[in-house]
Amino acid sequence: MSKRRNHDAGFKARVAMEAVKGERTVSQLAAEYGVHPTMIHQWKKALLEGASEIFERGGKKKAEVDEETVRSPHAKIGGLGVANDFLSRKLKPWTGK
């Protein structure tokens, strides 16, 4: 029984690009690179579907930030502001201001 291999993104892109070029058949590429033809078809499909995203934003993907990641620090800042105001009012009798 053969062990399942993990291929890096560069290898997948290289094989998919050769499949898109069409100079050799998928069967020939599969024999050369030692992968199943179905995998090459999947990589080719992923390459063609994802290619349009490169040109949508000028090649730079904007970082996605979920709302919860932003909400938690903002809530903490608000709570600290309230605590700071409370303590500053309570300390005024001792500071003489």
C-alpha positions in Angstrom: 0.0 0.0 0.0 1.4 3.4 -1.0 1.6 6.3 1.4 -0.4 9.5 0.5 1.9 12.3 -0.6 1.5 16.0 0.0 2.7 18.2 -2.8 3.6 21.8 -2.2 1.8 24.7 -3.9 4.7 25.4 -6.4 4.6 21.8 -7.7 0.8 21.9 -8.1 1.0 25.2 -9.9 3.7 24.0 -12.2 1.8 20.8 -13.2 -1.5 22.7 -13.6 0.2 25.3 -15.8 1.5 22.5 -18.1 -1.9 21.0 -18.2 -3.4 24.4 -19.2 -0.8 24.8 -22.0 -2.0 21.6 -23.6 1.3 20.7 -25.1 1.0 17.2 -23.5 -2.0 15.2 -22.4 -2.9 14.8 -18.8 -2.0 11.2 -18.9 1.5 12.0 -20.1 1.9 14.6 -17.3 0.6 12.1 -14.7 3.1 9.5 -15.8 6.0 12.1 -15.8 5.2 13.6 -12.4 3.9 10.4 -10.7 0.4 11.8 -9.8 -3.0 10.6 -10.6 -4.7 12.3 -13.7 -7.7 13.2 -11.5 -5.4 15.3 -9.3 -4.1 17.2 -12.3 -7.6 17.9 -13.4 -8.5 19.2 -10.0 -5.3 21.4 -9.8 -6.1 22.7 -13.3 -9.6 23.6 -12.4 -8.5 25.3 -9.2 -5.9 27.3 -11.2 -8.4 28.5 -13.7 -11.1 29.4 -11.1 -8.6 31.3 -9.0 -6.9 33.2 -11.8 -9.5 35.9 -11.9 -8.8 36.9 -8.3 -5.3 37.9 -9.2 -6.5 40.7 -11.4 -9.5 41.9 -9.3 -7.4 43.7 -6.6 -4.2 44.3 -8.6 -2.6 41.0 -7.3 -2.8 41.9 -3.6 -5.4 40.2 -1.5 -6.8 42.3 1.3 -6.6 40.8 4.7 -10.0 39.6 6.0 -10.8 40.6 9.6 -13.8 39.0 11.3 -16.1 41.3 13.3 -15.5 39.4 16.6 -11.7 40.0 16.4 -12.4 43.8 16.3 -15.3 43.9 18.7 -13.4 42.3 21.7 -10.5 44.9 21.9 -13.0 47.8 21.4 -15.1 46.5 24.3 -12.0 46.3 26.5 -10.9 49.8 25.6 -14.4 51.1 26.4 -14.4 49.3 29.8 -11.0 50.7 30.7 -12.1 54.2 29.8 -15.1 53.9 32.1 -12.9 52.6 34.9 -10.4 55.4 34.3 -13.1 58.0 34.5 -14.5 56.5 37.7 -11.1 56.3 39.4 -10.1 59.8 38.4 -13.3 61.2 40.0 -12.8 59.2 43.2 -9.1 60.3 43.5 -9.8 64.0 43.2 -10.4 64.5 47.0 -7.0 63.1 47.8 -5.0 65.0 45.1 -6.4 68.4 46.0 -7.6 69.2 42.4 
